[in-house]
Amino acid sequence: MRKRRPSFDATQLKLGLGIPAPALRDGALAEIERRVASAVSLAMQSDPRTRLELAADVSALLGEDGDKAISVAMLNAYASEARTTHNISFGRALALFAATQRFDILNALINEIGVQIVTAEQLLTLELGDAQLKLSRLTKRARFLAQIAPEIGERS
């Protein structure tokens, strides 16, 4: 029997400069739970920790312990596309992606609703680009004003 292809397409992980389209049409988010489960699976597979260690680290991030702690069985259920009754909550998904540092996977999921995630490191690059754009506009404005503005104290 051939292994089924995961619902989450890992080729979506490349940071593109394109603008993601918002999910507005009927059915745009159909099967999203399957893609989330597949993305959770990919994040866990790429992490060097055991599932037991990962479950403990995600639980710690959430401040959950005892009977509220995330178990390995729960992580496995969250990562299974076939177990449709065990969808991961948004909070737990965020904790999992934070624990695994797989923001690229989270970003690919978020792109489905027309949003792009920017990490703190990427924010510096965006701020630099914004500053350069403002500087360019101010330079153009200064050149224009230099041509038409009289010197202060100059008589007309």
N, C-alpha and C positions, 0 to 999 in steps of 0.2 A: 504494500500500500504506500502510495506516494505521500510525503509529508506536505501538509497544507501550508501555503504561503501566509506569513503573518499579515494581519490587516493593516498594521502600521508600516508605511513605506519609509524605510531608512534613508532613501535617497532625498527625502525632504529635509535632511539635517543640515545641508549646506546653507550657510548664511547668505541669503540673497539680498540684493539691493532693491528687488521688486517690492511693490506694495501689495500686501495680502488683501484679497477681496473678502468683504464681510459675507457671512452666511445669511443670505436673505431669502433665497428661493426655497420653496417647499422641498423637503427631503435633503437639504444641504448638510445636515448633521445626522443623517440616517446612519446607523451602525457606529455612532461615535463611541459607545461603550466598548465595542470590540476593539476599536483603534486605541482607546485609552488603555485597555488591558494589554494589548500588544506592545504599546509604548512602555508600560510598567515592566513588562517582561524584558524588553530590551535594556532598560535602565538597570535592572537587577542582574542580567546576564553579563553586562559590561563592568560590573563592580567586582573588585577583587575579594571583598569580604564574603564570608559564608552567609547564607540566608539568615541563620540564627544571629550573627553579629549585626547584619543589616536591620533585622527586625528590632533588635535592642537599640540600635542607634536612631532609628526612625521614632521609636517609642520615646526615647529620651528627648528628642527634639520637640515632640508633642507634649512632653511632661506627663506621659501616661505610663503607669506601672501597675503591677498586680493584675487584676482581672481585666483592666482596660488596655494593658500592653498588647502590642501587635505580635502575633505568633507567626511562626514560619508557615503554618497551614493557612493563615489569613493572607500572608504575602503571596503564597502560591495561588490562592483563589483569586486575588486581585489581578494576577498575571495571566489568568486563564481566560481566553476568549470564549471558551465553551461554557463557563460557569456564569451565566448571565444574571444570576441572583446575588452575586458577590461583587458588585461594582465598588471600586474604591471611592471614598468621599474626596471632595476637592481638597480639604485640609490635609488629609493623609497623603494624597498625591503630591501636594506641594512639599510636604515633609520628605517624602521619598525622593523626589527630584533634587531637593536641597541636600539630602544626605549623600546621594550618588553624584552630585554636582553635574547632572546631565541636563543642563538648561537648554541644550540644543534640542533635546527630545521634547521638553516642555514647550519650547518655542514653536516647534513644528505643529504641535497640537493646538496651541493658541492661534497660530496662523489661520486655522480653519474658521475662526470667527472674525478675521480681518485685523488682527492685532499682532504686533511685533514686540517681543521681549527685548529689553536692553539691559545688559548687566552693568554693574557699577564701572567696570573697566571700559566697556564700550561707550558708556555715557561720557567719559573724558574725550573720546574721539568725536562724538557728536557735538560736544561743547566746543571743541577746537574748530570744527567745521562751521558752527554757528558764529563763532568769534571771527573767523576769516571772512565769512559772508558779510557780517556787519562792518568789518574793517574795509572791505572792498567798497561797500555802499557809502561809507563815510569818506573814503578817499575820492570817490567820484563826486560826491557832494562838495567836498573841499575844492576840487579842481573847478567845478562849475562856479562856486562862489568867488573863487580867486579871479575869475574872468570878469565878473560883473560888480563885485563889491568895491566901493571906494575905500581907501585907507582911512582909518579913524583920524579925524583932525584935518583931513584934506577938505578943501573948500570946493563946492560944486560950481 
